[in-house]
Amino acid sequence: MLDSVWLIPLKMLDDDARAIQLGAVAGMELAAGQIDFVGDPFRMMLLGLEEEARLPYVIEARGTAVGVLTLQPGAARLAGWPDDDSAWLLRGFLIDKRQQGRGLGTLAAAAAVEEARKLTRRLGGGQAGVVLSVNERNPAGQAAYVKAGFTDHGQYLGGDAGPQRIMYVAFRGDAP
């Protein structure tokens, strides 16, 4: 049975709660290659807290921090998308290596799409979906995104770690 996941928005927490979450992120372990694909999760969360446009989240399952992700409006071209504003960028997404293989990546990707849909509705940004790029050498990541509803939109050669696949999912329901 798959767990459920919660996205904990770091910018919405008080200082003490944020420090607890960041401590959990600092203890995450990366599988071989993850650092090349995504980078250090603790550093990513700190960058997300500093940069106004980034919205960093800790992914929790069963009360434990299992991963991180960032949603960012106005930056979709960083994933090879044709424009910046029609989609949210999902970036810096990873699941702790000790938590992999349980379907948490798929659940967290779907939760990120739902969060982006709610943010679009609340903030009126006009985005129609979520885009990301995933390294072609990361078939497990690609499979998790497909299971979460993303479709492949071609190759992107802008990634630091080699060729990427552009993945996109449109919002469902009452999205703008």
C-alpha positions, 0 to 999 in steps of 0.5 A: 500500500502506498503512503500518502504524502504532505507538502510542507511549505517552508515559507509558511512555517515559523522559525522553530518549525522551519529549523526542524524541517531543515534539520530533517532535510540536512539528514537526507541521503542521496542515491548515486547520481542524485547529486548530479541531477538535483544538487544538495537538498539542504542548499536547495531549500536555503536558496528557495527561502532566499529567492522570493519567486521560489516556493520550497517544500519538504515532502513528508510521509508518515511524519518523516521528511522523505524528500524536497521540491520547489515550485516556481512561477515565471521560470518554465524556460529553465526546463525547456518550455517555450515560455515562462508563464504558462506553466509552473516549474517543478525543480529540485525534486528528490526523494531520500534514497532510503525512502525510494521504491515506495511510490513516494516520488509519484505521490509527491509529483501529483501533490506538487501539481495539485499545489500548483493548481491551488496556487494558480487559482489563489494567486491568479497567475494564469498557469495551465499546468506544471513542467519539469525536466528530468535527466535522460539517465534517470528512468526511475524519475521519468517513470514516476512522473509518467505515473503522476500524469506527466507526458514527455514533450521532447528533449532539452539540452540545457541541463548541466548533467546532460540531455533532459526530457521535458515533462508536462502535465495540465491542470485538471478540474477548476484550473483557470 
